[in-house]
Amino acid sequence: MTTSDIRVCLIVTAAGSSTRFGADKLGEDLGGRPVLLRAVEPFTKRDEVVRILVAAPPASIEEFRGRFGPTLSFHGAVIVPGGAKARWESVRAALEHVPADCTHVAIHDGARPCLSGELLERVFAAARVRDAVVPAVDVADTVKRVGSERVAAAEDDALADAILGDAGREGSQGRLVRETIDREGLVLVQTPQVFRADVLRRAYAQEGLDGATDDASIVERLGVRVMVVEGEMRNLKVTTKSDLALARILSSTRPASSGDRAGHLRF
């Protein structure tokens, strides 16, 4: 498929509640523009992208339009209702607004504002020849599975208090390791994820999507093989205040060059 043949509709998921962040992370300032706009901007420079849909919280969509509508409209983006609870619900709802003449659908997190042009080029290049493409970075750290229950460092609370004092009690709690996992072949998946439009529609027509955390896993249920291309560590998702601080550092540096690859940050 040549560049002129591919027509991409971008869906930006922006209906989350930002619970872990503790505030509206999409509206946080990042180099003079909101995080959400930073996530959209790289796609406005691509000829392949012919439509941009931003899936907003359905219960507060008018407020969302009032805050982000003018700047998103300037970039040709259209705000549509997303899902009330899960991310996959937002994508399924937005699919109803994808033009019939779009050959591909790209899905990107509205809280992922540091996407480079080089990474976007890799994903689109692979999408011209593959039905499903996602960027990812190799897992570099040791991976352990832990229990969900928090336990005290000392079985005897009185003993822990004697050693650590009241101020140390919270810090002395943790979770116990169940097993160490072989990290060989493990990757951390990012967005944008790009799919042939007909494949994605068939995937989202399936039943039982509860619990799906990304679009590729839903497509995999069809038996479609997903290609992983090299992502970038700088393509982080803003989930916590610390993530935002790092994104601000990254946005104040020059964009990643074509030599930047997963696992390497250049400042």
C-alpha positions in Angstrom: 0.0 0.0 0.0 1.5 3.3 -1.0 1.4 6.5 1.1 -1.3 8.0 -1.1 -3.5 4.9 -0.6 -3.5 4.9 3.2 -6.2 7.0 4.8 -6.1 7.1 8.6 -8.7 8.1 11.1 -7.2 8.9 14.5 -9.1 8.1 17.7 -7.7 9.9 20.8 -9.0 8.4 24.0 -9.7 11.2 26.5 -12.6 10.0 28.6 -10.7 8.8 31.6 -11.3 10.2 35.1 -7.6 10.8 36.0 -8.1 9.1 39.3 -4.5 8.2 39.9 -3.3 11.6 38.9 -5.7 13.4 41.3 -6.7 16.1 38.9 -7.5 16.8 35.2 -4.2 15.7 33.7 -5.2 16.4 30.1 -5.5 20.1 30.9 -2.2 20.4 32.6 0.2 22.8 30.9 3.0 21.3 28.9 5.2 23.9 27.2 2.4 26.4 26.9 -0.2 23.9 25.6 -2.4 21.3 27.4 -1.3 17.7 27.5 -4.2 16.7 25.3 -3.2 19.1 22.5 0.4 17.9 22.7 -0.8 14.3 22.1 -2.8 15.4 19.0 -0.3 17.7 17.4 2.1 15.0 15.9 -0.8 13.5 13.8 -1.7 16.9 12.3 1.6 16.9 10.4 0.9 13.6 8.7 -0.8 13.5 5.2 -2.1 10.0 6.0 -4.3 11.3 8.8 -7.6 12.6 7.3 -9.8 12.6 10.4 -9.2 13.1 14.1 -11.8 12.1 16.7 -11.3 12.8 20.4 -13.4 10.6 22.6 -14.5 12.7 25.6 -16.3 11.8 28.9 -20.0 11.5 27.9 -21.3 12.8 31.2 -19.3 16.1 30.9 -18.9 16.4 27.2 -20.2 20.0 27.0 -17.7 21.1 29.7 -15.0 19.2 27.8 -16.0 21.0 24.5 -15.8 24.4 26.3 -12.3 23.7 27.6 -10.7 22.0 24.6 -13.1 22.5 21.7 -11.6 25.7 20.2 -7.9 24.5 20.1 -8.9 21.0 18.9 -11.2 22.4 16.2 -8.3 24.6 15.0 -6.5 21.3 14.2 -9.5 19.8 12.6 -10.3 17.4 15.5 -13.9 16.5 16.3 -15.0 15.8 19.9 -17.3 12.7 20.2 -18.8 10.9 23.2 -16.5 8.2 24.7 -17.2 5.5 27.2 -18.5 6.0 30.7 -16.2 3.5 32.3 -13.6 1.6 30.3 -11.2 2.7 27.6 -12.5 0.0 25.1 -15.9 1.5 25.4 -14.5 4.9 24.2 -12.9 3.2 21.2 -16.0 1.3 20.3 -18.2 4.4 20.6 -15.7 6.5 18.4 -15.7 3.8 15.7 -19.2 4.8 14.9 -17.8 8.1 13.7 -15.0 6.8 11.5 -15.6 7.7 7.9 -16.2 4.7 5.6 -13.4 5.7 3.2 -10.7 5.4 5.9 -8.5 2.4 5.4 -6.9 2.4 8.8 -7.7 3.5 12.4 -5.0 4.8 14.7 -5.7 4.9 18.5 -3.6 7.1 20.8 -3.8 7.9 24.5 -4.7 11.5 25.1 -2.3 11.4 28.0 0.7 10.4 25.9 2.1 13.9 24.8 5.7 13.1 23.9 5.3 11.1 20.7 8.0 11.8 18.2 7.7 12.1 14.4 10.2 9.3 14.0 8.1 6.8 16.1 5.0 7.8 14.2 6.8 7.2 10.9 7.8 3.7 12.0 4.2 2.8 13.0 2.7 4.1 9.8 5.3 2.4 7.6 4.5 -1.0 9.2 0.8 -0.4 9.0 1.0 -0.1 5.2 1.9 -3.8 5.1 0.5 -5.3 8.3 -3.1 -5.5 9.6 -2.2 -4.5 13.2 0.9 -2.6 14.5 1.8 -1.4 18.0 5.0 0.3 19.3 6.7 -1.2 22.4 9.9 -1.1 24.4 11.8 -4.0 25.8 11.5 -4.7 29.5 14.9 -3.8 31.0 14.2 -4.3 34.7 13.7 -7.5 36.7 10.0 -8.4 36.8 8.4 -9.9 39.8 4.8 -10.9 40.5 3.6 -9.9 44.0 0.6 -10.5 46.1 -2.2 -7.9 46.3 -2.3 -7.8 50.1 -0.2 -5.3 51.9 1.6 -6.7 55.0 3.8 -5.2 57.8 7.5 -5.6 57.6 7.4 -7.1 61.2 4.7 -9.6 62.2 4.5 -7.8 65.6 3.2 -4.3 65.3 4.6 -3.4 68.7 8.1 -4.6 67.6 7.8 -2.5 64.4 6.8 0.6 66.4 9.7 0.1 68.7 12.2 -0.1 65.8 10.6 2.4 63.4 8.3 4.6 65.5 4.8 5.7 64.4 6.2 7.6 61.4 7.8 4.5 60.0 4.8 2.2 60.2 3.4 3.1 56.8 6.8 2.8 55.1 7.3 -0.6 56.7 4.4 -2.1 54.8 4.7 -3.8 51.5 3.7 -6.8 49.3 5.4 -10.1 49.2 7.0 -11.6 46.1 5.2 -14.6 44.6 7.6 -15.3 41.8 10.3 -13.8 39.5 9.3 -13.7 35.9 11.6 -14.3 33.0 11.6 -11.0 31.1 12.9 -12.5 27.8 10.5 -11.5 25.1 8.5 -9.2 27.3 7.7 -5.7 26.1 5.8 -2.6 27.4 3.2 -1.7 24.8 2.5 2.0 23.9 0.3 3.9 21.5 -0.4 4.9 18.8 -1.7 1.4 17.8 -2.8 1.2 14.1 -5.1 -1.3 12.5 -6.8 -1.9 9.2 -10.2 -0.4 9.7 -12.2 -3.5 8.8 -10.1 -5.6 11.1 -10.7 -3.2 14.0 -14.4 -3.1 13.4 -14.7 -6.9 13.4 -12.6 -7.0 16.6 -14.9 -4.5 18.4 -18.0 -6.4 17.2 -17.0 -9.3 19.5 -18.7 -10.0 22.8 -17.0 -10.0 26.2 -14.6 -7.1 25.9 -14.6 -6.3 29.7 -11.1 -6.2 31.1 -9.4 -5.4 27.8 -6.6 -2.9 28.4 -5.5 -2.2 24.9 -6.9 -2.5 21.4 -4.3 -5.0 20.2 -5.5 -7.6 22.7 -9.0 -7.3 21.3 -7.7 -7.7 17.7 -5.7 -10.7 18.8 -8.9 -12.5 19.7 -9.7 -12.7 16.0 -6.5 -14.6 15.4 -4.8 -11.6 13.8 -1.0 -11.4 14.3 0.1 -8.1 15.8 3.4 -6.6 14.7 5.5 -4.8 17.4 7.7 -2.0 16.2 10.3 -0.2 18.2 8.9 2.3 20.6 10.6 5.0 22.7 11.0 5.5 26.4 10.2 9.1 26.0 6.7 8.2 24.7 5.4 8.0 28.2 1.8 8.1 29.4 1.1 10.7 32.0 -0.5 8.8 34.9 1.0 10.5 38.0 2.4 13.9 38.9 5.9 12.4 38.5 5.1 11.4 34.9 4.0 15.0 34.2 7.3 16.4 35.6 9.3 14.0 33.4 7.1 15.0 30.3 7.9 18.6 31.0 11.6 17.9 31.0 11.3 15.9 27.8 9.2 18.7 26.1 11.9 21.3 26.9 14.5 19.3 25.0 14.9 18.8 21.3 12.7 16.2 19.6 14.0 12.6 19.4 16.2 12.1 16.3 16.0 9.1 14.0 18.9 7.7 16.0 16.9 7.6 19.3 15.5 4.2 20.1 13.8 2.3 22.9 15.7 2.4 26.1 17.7 5.6 25.3 16.8 9.2 26.2 18.7 12.0 24.5 18.7 15.4 26.0 
